[in-house]
Amino acid sequence: MPSRRGPVAVLALLAVLVTVLATLTTPAAAAASTLNQLAQAQGKYFGSATDNPELSDSAYAAILGGGEFGSTTPGNSMKWDATEPQQNQFSYAQGDAVVDFADAHDMMVRAHTLVWHNQLPNWLTSGNWSATQLTSILQNHIANVAGHYKGEVYSWDVVNEPFNEDGTYRSDLWYNTLGSGYIATALRAARAADPNAKLYINDYNTEGSGAKSDAMYNLVKSLKAQGVPIDGVGFQAHLAVQYGFPSDMQANLQRFADLGVDVAITELDVRMELPADSAKVATQATYYADVTKACMAVARCVGITIWDYTDKYSWVPGTFSGQGSALPWDENLNKKPSVYDAIATALGGSGDGGGGGTANCEVAYSTNDWGSGFTANITVTNQGPAISGWTLKYSYAGDQRLSQGWSGTWSQSGKDVTVTDAGWNGTLATGASTSIGANFAYSGSNTAPTAFTLNGTTCD
C-alpha cells in the first residue's frame, strides 16, 4: 500500500447575508477552530471512531474528515472476523478503506483490535485447539494483520476487554486455553509485526478506581516488570448520565501514567434514557467536559476518541433499549451546542454555541428579485485548509418556495433549504470558491436568510 500520512486537517465553515462578504474569524480564534486543533494546542489529539457503511454517507464523511478530528478508529473492519474470516485467508479491503480515508484527510489511525473475545470467526471458536496450536494461530494472525498495516497506524488495541467486572480474567477462548499469558504473547507478536506502533490494552468500566481498574493496573505493572512491550492503556469511557460520573478519573489515569505508559480515552460516549431533556443534556455536557478535563490534566493522556461522533450511527440504541442521544452531533449531523461547547471549553476554547470558535470561510448571498420570485446567488469561499464534500443549510423566514437549483443538489423542507455539492465542486482548496444558485417563488416579503450551516456547524 502507498505511504500514508499522519494527523490533521481543518474544516471550513460558512456564513453571511445579503450582498455583503463577511469574514467570521479573528486571528486568535483561527489558530484553534476545531476540537482537534484545540487538543493539538494542548499536545493531544481529538478523534472519532467510524465504520465502513458510514463512509458512503458524503455529508457524514465531510464532517469526519473535515478537521474536527485528528484520528479515527475503525469500529469493526480490523477485528478478527473481518480480517481472517477463514483460517489463513486474510481480507483487508474494509480496513484499507478506513486507512485510506484517514490518509486522504491527514488523520492518524488507532487500529482496533487484534485479540478480543468477541467477533471471532466460526472456524476459530469451533476448533478444539491445543495451547500450542492456539498460540501459533494467535501469533500468525497478529503477524499478518499488524504486519499488513506496518507503518500505517499510530497504535493498536492489541488486547481488548480481558477482565470481568470483579477483576477476574474473562473466561473465553484465549484465557481458557492459554491462561493470562496470552496477553504477553499478543503484545510481543504485535511489537515484532510493527515495531513503531503504540501497543495498548483497552477495556471499559476502568475509568475510575475499583476491582476491574485495579486488575488492569496490576496487569500493566506485571507486564512492565517482565519487559513485555506495552505502551498504553485505553479507557473506553462508555458513560451514562443515570449512573453517575467516576469522580476520581483524573487520579486513576495518573496512576496508570505513573507506571510509565500512555493513557487515552478510546471510546467515549455519554448515553441517556430517552427522551432527552434539558436536564439530561446539561448533565451529559458536564460529563463530556469532565472527561476532557481529566485527560487534559494528565501529561501522558495522549488524546480522546468519541465512539463515532453522531447519533445517526451510534451503537447505543441497538444495545441499550430505550437509551441513546449519546454523542456531540445529533442524528441529523448537527452539533449539540451545549455539548460541543463543553468539550471545546475543556480543551481551552471559548465555546460559542457549537460554532467551533471560527468560520474559516466567506459566503456571499444576493438575489435577483422580480416580485413574485427571485434567483438566489450564493458564493462560498474557503479560507481554511482544503475540504472535500459539503452540505450547506439555511432557512427562510417567509414562504419562499424552491423551484429549481443548479451547481448542487437542492432540496427544501418547510422553510429549511439544504444544498449538497454536485461532486465536481465538492473539493475546495484554500482560497477557492464555488458559486451555486436556485430559483424560488414567493408572496409577501422576501427576507434574506440570517444564518448558514456547513456540514452541521452553525456560523455566527
Residue, then its C-alpha position, 0 to 999 in steps of 0.5 A: m500500500p502507498s505511504r500514508r500520512g499522519p494527523v490533521a486537517v481543518l474544516a471550513l465553515l460558512a456564513v453571511l447575508v445579503t450582498v455583503l462578504a463577511t469574514l467570521t474569524t479573528p486571528a486568535a480564534a483561527a489558530a484553534s477552530t476545531l476540537n482537534q486543533l484545540a487538543q493539538a494546542q494542548g499536545k493531544y489529539f481529538g478523534s472519532a471512531t467510524d465504520n465502513p457503511e458510514l463512509s458512503d454517507s458524503a455529508y457524514a464523511a465531510i464532517l469526519g474528515g473535515g478537521e474536527f478530528g485528528s484520528t479515527t478508529p475503525g469500529n469493526s473492519m480490523k477485528w478478527d472476523a473481518t480480517e481472517p474470516q477463514q483460517n489463513q485467508f486474510s481480507y483487508a479491503q474494509g480496513d484499507a478503506v478506513v486507512d485510506f480515508a484517514d490518509a486522504h484527510d491527514m488523520m492518524v489511525r488507532a487500529h482496533t483490535l487484534v485479540w478480543h473475545n468477541q467477533l471471532p470467526n466460526w472456524l476459530t471458536s469451533g476448533n478444539w485447539s491445543a495451547t500450542q496450536l492456539t498460540s501459533i494461530l494467535q501469533n500468525h494472525i497478529a503477524n499478518v494483520a499488524g504486519h499488513y498495516k506496518g507503518e500505517v497506524y499510530s497504535w493498536d488495541v492489541v488486547n481488548e476487554p480481558f477482565n470481568e467486572d470483579g477483576t477476574y480474567r474473562s473466561d473465553l477462548w484465549y484465557n481458557t486455553l492459554g491462561s493470562g499469558y496470552i496477553a504477553t504473547a499478543l503484545r510481543a507478536a504485535r511489537a515484532a509485526d510493527p515495531n513503531a506502533k503504540l501497543y495498548i490494552n483497552d477495556y471499559n468500566t476502568e475509568g475510575s478506581g475499583a476491582k476491574s481498574d485495579a486488575m488492569y493496573n496490576l496487569v500493566k505493572s506485571l507486564k512492565a516488570q517482565g519487559v513485555p512491550i506495552d505502551g498504553v492503556g485505553f479507557q473506553a469511557h462508555l458513560a451514562v448520565q443515570y449512573g453517575f460520573p467516576s469522580d476520581m478519573q483524573a487520579n486513576l489515569q495518573r496512576f496508570a501514567d505513573l507506571g510509565v505508559d500512555v493513557a487515552i480515552t478510546e471510546l467515549d460516549v455519554r448515553m441517556e434514557l430517552p427522551a432527552d431533556s434539558a436536564k439530561v443534556a446539561t448533565q451529559a455536557t458536564y460529563y463530556a467536559d469532565v472527561t476532557k478535563a481529566c485527560m487534559a490534566v494528565a501529561r501522558c493522556v495522549g488524546i480522546t476518541i468519541w465512539d463515532y461522533t453522531d447519533k445517526y450511527s451510534w451503537v447505543p440504541g441497538t444495545f441499550s433499549g430505550q437509551g441513546s442521544a449519546l454523542p456531540w452531533d445529533e442524528n441529523l449531523n448537527k452539533k449539540p451546542s451545549v455539548y460541543d461547547a463543553i468539550a471545546t471549553a475543556l480543551g481551552g476554547s471559548g465555546d460559542g454555541g457549537g460554532g467551533g470558535t471560527a468560520n474559516c470561510e466567506v459566503a456571499y448571498s444576493t438575489n435577483d428579485w422580480g416580485s413574485g420570485f427571485t434567483a438566489n446567488i450564493t458564493v462560498t469561499n474557503q479560507g481554511p485548509a482544503i475540504s472535500g464534500w459539503t452540505l450547506k443549510y439555511s432557512y427562510a423566514g417567509d414562504q419562499r418556495l424552491s423551484q429549481g437549483w443548479s451547481g448542487t443538489w437542492s432540496q427544501s423542507g418547510k422553510d429549511v433549504t439544504v444544498t449538497d455539492a454536485g461532486w465536481n465542486g465538492t473539493l475546495a482548496t484554500g482560497a477557492s470558491t464555488s458559486i451555486g444558485a436556485n430559483f424560488a417563488y414567493s408572496g409577501s416579503n422576501t427576507a434574506p436568510t440570517a444564518f448558514t450551516l456547513n456540514g452541521t456547524t452553525c456560523d455566527 
